[in-house]
């Protein structure tokens, strides 16, 4: 297990910051795939195999398995792995077809799903100030990534952000449930490793079928791209689970802060590295996202 010598408050913010940075890197790396003609699916397969290897290498020798029938989380890891590779392909296509902006808003506005589910499932409170903060958060997402893309206005490709919204929302909810109900802290690494291994294994089978049918071959640059993507992909999940474990904040607080941080950092990074122009509304959205983070954090 990874350990850091910080106080509880410093530790939870450190983990949360690392999760935000890793998640942002995923969008930025996908943004570069089309430039270098990377095969999305092949890279995603090796991305998950890389993430699985990292997880297994960081796990203790005792993986936390037991004989008392309490290993339900293994089947949850399998289900999560299937959802992971499916959503990662949707993220890749959405980013390349509609841009980082639309992909980010579709993925991050999905925070409303786990936040709302957390109220009846975990008994999270929903005072007025938190409602205001969440409302500001949702508003900031739409403003930050407001786009005039005619393909969305005309109805073309609208299903991509819709699928991304529902899928990522369900994934966040499933991860929180697993961490809260099924896992001990010692099982975090092996859980992440298994879901990544499942995603990579399923992807490899599909990739081999595609290769047989189309005579396409694995290319070294796709493998390397997958390795590069796999590092922040593993980090985004591992550090989010660690944030849940080391924080006394409710999930209805952590999810908005995490997603708003990704929204703001992605917008700034896209502007700095890819010269993506931001309108006055976009900058206003970034400012409101920072305000929303403060309101939700102190709710």
One Martini backbone bead per residue (centre of mass of N, CA, C, O) as a GRO file, in nm:
protein
  299
    1UNK     BB    1   0.099   0.034   0.016
    2UNK     BB    2   0.036   0.368   0.012
    3UNK     BB    3   0.218   0.619   0.197
    4UNK     BB    4   0.157   0.923   0.395
    5UNK     BB    5   0.288   1.206   0.600
    6UNK     BB    6  -0.012   1.318   0.685
    7UNK     BB    7  -0.270   1.466   0.758
    8UNK     BB    8  -0.595   1.421   0.712
    9UNK     BB    9  -0.650   1.676   0.545
   10UNK     BB   10  -0.402   1.658   0.359
   11UNK     BB   11  -0.455   1.374   0.250
   12UNK     BB   12  -0.735   1.414   0.113
   13UNK     BB   13  -0.637   1.650  -0.074
   14UNK     BB   14  -0.411   1.497  -0.211
   15UNK     BB   15  -0.579   1.273  -0.336
   16UNK     BB   16  -0.778   1.455  -0.487
   17UNK     BB   17  -0.569   1.603  -0.664
   18UNK     BB   18  -0.461   1.347  -0.804
   19UNK     BB   19  -0.730   1.263  -0.933
   20UNK     BB   20  -0.769   1.519  -1.104
   21UNK     BB   21  -0.508   1.503  -1.268
   22UNK     BB   22  -0.548   1.221  -1.390
   23UNK     BB   23  -0.822   1.276  -1.530
   24UNK     BB   24  -0.720   1.506  -1.712
   25UNK     BB   25  -0.503   1.341  -1.866
   26UNK     BB   26  -0.697   1.162  -2.022
   27UNK     BB   27  -0.817   1.379  -2.207
   28UNK     BB   28  -0.544   1.484  -2.324
   29UNK     BB   29  -0.453   1.216  -2.451
   30UNK     BB   30  -0.696   1.173  -2.638
   31UNK     BB   31  -0.643   1.438  -2.799
   32UNK     BB   32  -0.368   1.300  -2.934
   33UNK     BB   33  -0.446   1.047  -3.098
   34UNK     BB   34  -0.520   1.170  -3.380
   35UNK     BB   35  -0.246   1.301  -3.438
   36UNK     BB   36  -0.093   0.994  -3.414
   37UNK     BB   37  -0.276   0.761  -3.510
   38UNK     BB   38  -0.438   0.616  -3.287
   39UNK     BB   39  -0.566   0.325  -3.171
   40UNK     BB   40  -0.800   0.320  -2.948
   41UNK     BB   41  -0.845   0.020  -2.867
   42UNK     BB   42  -0.554  -0.072  -2.834
   43UNK     BB   43  -0.476   0.139  -2.621
   44UNK     BB   44  -0.693   0.063  -2.411
   45UNK     BB   45  -0.602  -0.221  -2.357
   46UNK     BB   46  -0.307  -0.144  -2.258
   47UNK     BB   47  -0.402   0.043  -2.037
   48UNK     BB   48  -0.531  -0.183  -1.856
   49UNK     BB   49  -0.283  -0.364  -1.830
   50UNK     BB   50  -0.110  -0.150  -1.693
   51UNK     BB   51  -0.295  -0.092  -1.450
   52UNK     BB   52  -0.289  -0.382  -1.342
   53UNK     BB   53   0.017  -0.403  -1.292
   54UNK     BB   54   0.031  -0.175  -1.089
   55UNK     BB   55  -0.165  -0.292  -0.883
   56UNK     BB   56  -0.020  -0.564  -0.827
   57UNK     BB   57   0.258  -0.430  -0.743
   58UNK     BB   58   0.111  -0.265  -0.490
   59UNK     BB   59   0.030  -0.513  -0.363
   60UNK     BB   60  -0.002  -0.723  -0.133
   61UNK     BB   61   0.032  -1.050  -0.072
   62UNK     BB   62  -0.232  -1.002   0.081
   63UNK     BB   63  -0.545  -0.975  -0.091
   64UNK     BB   64  -0.814  -1.042   0.098
   65UNK     BB   65  -0.908  -1.319   0.089
   66UNK     BB   66  -1.191  -1.537   0.152
   67UNK     BB   67  -1.406  -1.821   0.290
   68UNK     BB   68  -1.695  -1.656   0.382
   69UNK     BB   69  -1.841  -1.504   0.128
   70UNK     BB   70  -1.696  -1.188   0.106
   71UNK     BB   71  -1.631  -1.174  -0.233
   72UNK     BB   72  -1.831  -0.988  -0.401
   73UNK     BB   73  -1.633  -0.770  -0.520
   74UNK     BB   74  -1.532  -0.937  -0.761
   75UNK     BB   75  -1.795  -0.910  -0.934
   76UNK     BB   76  -1.790  -0.604  -0.935
   77UNK     BB   77  -1.517  -0.581  -1.082
   78UNK     BB   78  -1.613  -0.712  -1.341
   79UNK     BB   79  -1.841  -0.514  -1.408
   80UNK     BB   80  -1.663  -0.259  -1.401
   81UNK     BB   81  -1.469  -0.345  -1.627
   82UNK     BB   82  -1.682  -0.345  -1.852
   83UNK     BB   83  -1.764  -0.047  -1.819
   84UNK     BB   84  -1.489   0.082  -1.860
   85UNK     BB   85  -1.425   0.003  -2.159
   86UNK     BB   86  -1.681   0.125  -2.272
   87UNK     BB   87  -1.642   0.425  -2.172
   88UNK     BB   88  -1.361   0.474  -2.294
   89UNK     BB   89  -1.456   0.463  -2.587
   90UNK     BB   90  -1.659   0.693  -2.564
   91UNK     BB   91  -1.458   0.910  -2.484
   92UNK     BB   92  -1.278   0.895  -2.731
   93UNK     BB   93  -1.494   0.959  -2.947
   94UNK     BB   94  -1.604   1.222  -2.826
   95UNK     BB   95  -1.338   1.379  -2.826
   96UNK     BB   96  -1.284   1.348  -3.143
   97UNK     BB   97  -1.572   1.451  -3.248
   98UNK     BB   98  -1.640   1.699  -3.009
   99UNK     BB   99  -1.435   1.721  -2.789
  100UNK     BB  100  -1.335   1.806  -2.474
  101UNK     BB  101  -1.581   1.967  -2.390
  102UNK     BB  102  -1.816   1.764  -2.432
  103UNK     BB  103  -1.690   1.526  -2.278
  104UNK     BB  104  -1.669   1.668  -2.003
  105UNK     BB  105  -1.963   1.748  -1.955
  106UNK     BB  106  -2.081   1.460  -1.976
  107UNK     BB  107  -1.910   1.336  -1.741
  108UNK     BB  108  -1.941   1.566  -1.502
  109UNK     BB  109  -2.259   1.597  -1.484
  110UNK     BB  110  -2.294   1.301  -1.356
  111UNK     BB  111  -2.279   1.374  -1.047
  112UNK     BB  112  -2.588   1.371  -0.990
  113UNK     BB  113  -2.624   1.067  -0.947
  114UNK     BB  114  -2.450   1.002  -0.685
  115UNK     BB  115  -2.560   1.233  -0.511
  116UNK     BB  116  -2.862   1.145  -0.506
  117UNK     BB  117  -2.816   0.846  -0.415
  118UNK     BB  118  -2.672   0.913  -0.136
  119UNK     BB  119  -2.919   0.992   0.029
  120UNK     BB  120  -3.076   0.708   0.053
  121UNK     BB  121  -2.823   0.509   0.083
  122UNK     BB  122  -2.636   0.692   0.316
  123UNK     BB  123  -2.774   0.959   0.444
  124UNK     BB  124  -2.725   1.211   0.310
  125UNK     BB  125  -2.727   1.537   0.325
  126UNK     BB  126  -2.962   1.823   0.198
  127UNK     BB  127  -2.904   2.116   0.221
  128UNK     BB  128  -2.941   2.422   0.086
  129UNK     BB  129  -2.636   2.485   0.042
  130UNK     BB  130  -2.585   2.227  -0.129
  131UNK     BB  131  -2.787   2.286  -0.350
  132UNK     BB  132  -2.650   2.545  -0.441
  133UNK     BB  133  -2.374   2.420  -0.508
  134UNK     BB  134  -2.475   2.215  -0.720
  135UNK     BB  135  -2.606   2.422  -0.905
  136UNK     BB  136  -2.344   2.574  -0.964
  137UNK     BB  137  -2.192   2.335  -1.079
  138UNK     BB  138  -2.375   2.280  -1.321
  139UNK     BB  139  -2.354   2.562  -1.442
  140UNK     BB  140  -2.043   2.563  -1.482
  141UNK     BB  141  -2.029   2.336  -1.686
  142UNK     BB  142  -2.198   2.464  -1.913
  143UNK     BB  143  -2.029   2.725  -1.937
  144UNK     BB  144  -1.742   2.610  -1.981
  145UNK     BB  145  -1.877   2.403  -2.228
  146UNK     BB  146  -1.984   2.586  -2.434
  147UNK     BB  147  -2.139   2.515  -2.757
  148UNK     BB  148  -2.175   2.548  -3.137
  149UNK     BB  149  -2.216   2.271  -3.236
  150UNK     BB  150  -2.401   2.157  -3.505
  151UNK     BB  151  -2.418   1.848  -3.447
  152UNK     BB  152  -2.584   1.888  -3.187
  153UNK     BB  153  -2.817   2.073  -3.288
  154UNK     BB  154  -2.904   1.856  -3.524
  155UNK     BB  155  -2.851   1.554  -3.366
  156UNK     BB  156  -2.572   1.471  -3.407
  157UNK     BB  157  -2.419   1.263  -3.175
  158UNK     BB  158  -2.600   1.280  -2.907
  159UNK     BB  159  -2.552   0.986  -2.783
  160UNK     BB  160  -2.270   1.014  -2.662
  161UNK     BB  161  -2.319   1.206  -2.411
  162UNK     BB  162  -2.546   1.032  -2.293
  163UNK     BB  163  -2.386   0.774  -2.240
  164UNK     BB  164  -2.167   0.913  -2.071
  165UNK     BB  165  -2.346   1.017  -1.846
  166UNK     BB  166  -2.466   0.745  -1.747
  167UNK     BB  167  -2.207   0.573  -1.718
  168UNK     BB  168  -2.039   0.753  -1.519
  169UNK     BB  169  -2.254   0.770  -1.298
  170UNK     BB  170  -2.263   0.460  -1.240
  171UNK     BB  171  -1.964   0.423  -1.175
  172UNK     BB  172  -1.945   0.611  -0.930
  173UNK     BB  173  -2.161   0.463  -0.766
  174UNK     BB  174  -2.022   0.183  -0.761
  175UNK     BB  175  -1.757   0.268  -0.624
  176UNK     BB  176  -1.881   0.378  -0.362
  177UNK     BB  177  -2.027   0.121  -0.274
  178UNK     BB  178  -1.781  -0.064  -0.260
  179UNK     BB  179  -1.620   0.105  -0.052
  180UNK     BB  180  -1.847   0.112   0.175
  181UNK     BB  181  -1.944  -0.215   0.178
  182UNK     BB  182  -1.705  -0.431   0.054
  183UNK     BB  183  -1.438  -0.281   0.146
  184UNK     BB  184  -1.119  -0.276   0.239
  185UNK     BB  185  -0.827  -0.113   0.241
  186UNK     BB  186  -0.657  -0.375   0.152
  187UNK     BB  187  -0.851  -0.404  -0.129
  188UNK     BB  188  -0.807  -0.170  -0.331
  189UNK     BB  189  -0.586  -0.271  -0.526
  190UNK     BB  190  -0.718  -0.543  -0.612
  191UNK     BB  191  -0.974  -0.423  -0.723
  192UNK     BB  192  -0.849  -0.244  -0.941
  193UNK     BB  193  -0.688  -0.470  -1.081
  194UNK     BB  194  -0.927  -0.650  -1.165
  195UNK     BB  195  -1.086  -0.445  -1.336
  196UNK     BB  196  -0.852  -0.394  -1.532
  197UNK     BB  197  -0.808  -0.689  -1.621
  198UNK     BB  198  -1.088  -0.731  -1.738
  199UNK     BB  199  -1.079  -0.506  -1.945
  200UNK     BB  200  -0.823  -0.610  -2.089
  201UNK     BB  201  -0.922  -0.898  -2.156
  202UNK     BB  202  -1.169  -0.822  -2.324
  203UNK     BB  203  -1.015  -0.642  -2.523
  204UNK     BB  204  -0.824  -0.860  -2.636
  205UNK     BB  205  -1.039  -1.043  -2.756
  206UNK     BB  206  -1.163  -0.833  -2.945
  207UNK     BB  207  -0.898  -0.759  -3.093
  208UNK     BB  208  -0.849  -1.043  -3.212
  209UNK     BB  209  -1.110  -1.057  -3.373
  210UNK     BB  210  -1.048  -0.809  -3.546
  211UNK     BB  211  -0.782  -0.913  -3.666
  212UNK     BB  212  -0.903  -1.162  -3.810
  213UNK     BB  213  -1.123  -0.997  -3.981
  214UNK     BB  214  -0.901  -0.746  -4.084
  215UNK     BB  215  -0.579  -0.780  -4.049
  216UNK     BB  216  -0.496  -0.640  -3.807
  217UNK     BB  217  -0.233  -0.490  -3.617
  218UNK     BB  218  -0.017  -0.448  -3.380
  219UNK     BB  219   0.116  -0.143  -3.264
  220UNK     BB  220   0.359   0.014  -3.092
  221UNK     BB  221   0.221   0.297  -3.054
  222UNK     BB  222  -0.032   0.178  -2.915
  223UNK     BB  223   0.109   0.055  -2.674
  224UNK     BB  224   0.245   0.315  -2.567
  225UNK     BB  225  -0.017   0.476  -2.536
  226UNK     BB  226  -0.138   0.282  -2.325
  227UNK     BB  227   0.076   0.320  -2.108
  228UNK     BB  228   0.039   0.624  -2.071
  229UNK     BB  229  -0.270   0.599  -1.996
  230UNK     BB  230  -0.257   0.391  -1.750
  231UNK     BB  231  -0.144   0.563  -1.523
  232UNK     BB  232  -0.377   0.779  -1.480
  233UNK     BB  233  -0.605   0.574  -1.466
  234UNK     BB  234  -0.523   0.442  -1.204
  235UNK     BB  235  -0.499   0.701  -1.031
  236UNK     BB  236  -0.795   0.800  -1.044
  237UNK     BB  237  -0.908   0.556  -0.877
  238UNK     BB  238  -0.723   0.523  -0.635
  239UNK     BB  239  -0.748   0.823  -0.523
  240UNK     BB  240  -1.055   0.818  -0.490
  241UNK     BB  241  -1.068   0.586  -0.284
  242UNK     BB  242  -0.880   0.729  -0.078
  243UNK     BB  243  -1.063   0.969  -0.027
  244UNK     BB  244  -1.295   0.813   0.098
  245UNK     BB  245  -1.128   0.678   0.333
  246UNK     BB  246  -0.980   0.973   0.444
  247UNK     BB  247  -1.273   1.096   0.457
  248UNK     BB  248  -1.551   1.288   0.616
  249UNK     BB  249  -1.677   1.330   0.358
  250UNK     BB  250  -1.924   1.324   0.155
  251UNK     BB  251  -2.006   1.210  -0.156
  252UNK     BB  252  -2.177   1.479  -0.223
  253UNK     BB  253  -1.891   1.635  -0.211
  254UNK     BB  254  -1.663   1.486  -0.365
  255UNK     BB  255  -1.777   1.472  -0.651
  256UNK     BB  256  -1.798   1.777  -0.715
  257UNK     BB  257  -1.504   1.850  -0.660
  258UNK     BB  258  -1.375   1.659  -0.861
  259UNK     BB  259  -1.531   1.754  -1.119
  260UNK     BB  260  -1.464   2.058  -1.103
  261UNK     BB  261  -1.160   2.026  -1.115
  262UNK     BB  262  -1.159   1.897  -1.396
  263UNK     BB  263  -1.296   2.122  -1.547
  264UNK     BB  264  -1.096   2.350  -1.488
  265UNK     BB  265  -0.829   2.205  -1.571
  266UNK     BB  266  -0.912   2.130  -1.862
  267UNK     BB  267  -0.956   2.417  -1.966
  268UNK     BB  268  -0.671   2.524  -1.910
  269UNK     BB  269  -0.508   2.304  -2.060
  270UNK     BB  270  -0.640   2.343  -2.340
  271UNK     BB  271  -0.549   2.638  -2.366
  272UNK     BB  272  -0.239   2.598  -2.329
  273UNK     BB  273  -0.180   2.331  -2.522
  274UNK     BB  274  -0.434   2.377  -2.762
  275UNK     BB  275  -0.573   2.662  -2.800
  276UNK     BB  276  -0.848   2.671  -2.670
  277UNK     BB  277  -1.110   2.864  -2.691
  278UNK     BB  278  -1.254   3.109  -2.466
  279UNK     BB  279  -1.521   3.240  -2.347
  280UNK     BB  280  -1.683   3.431  -2.126
  281UNK     BB  281  -1.861   3.194  -2.031
  282UNK     BB  282  -1.633   2.997  -1.970
  283UNK     BB  283  -1.489   3.169  -1.752
  284UNK     BB  284  -1.735   3.191  -1.570
  285UNK     BB  285  -1.754   2.889  -1.513
  286UNK     BB  286  -1.485   2.862  -1.365
  287UNK     BB  287  -1.555   3.058  -1.136
  288UNK     BB  288  -1.810   2.904  -1.037
  289UNK     BB  289  -1.667   2.637  -0.969
  290UNK     BB  290  -1.502   2.752  -0.735
  291UNK     BB  291  -1.746   2.843  -0.569
  292UNK     BB  292  -1.881   2.563  -0.549
  293UNK     BB  293  -1.657   2.423  -0.393
  294UNK     BB  294  -1.679   2.601  -0.144
  295UNK     BB  295  -1.977   2.553  -0.072
  296UNK     BB  296  -1.969   2.240  -0.051
  297UNK     BB  297  -1.731   2.209   0.155
  298UNK     BB  298  -1.895   2.407   0.382
  299UNK     BB  299  -2.186   2.263   0.420
   0.00000   0.00000   0.00000
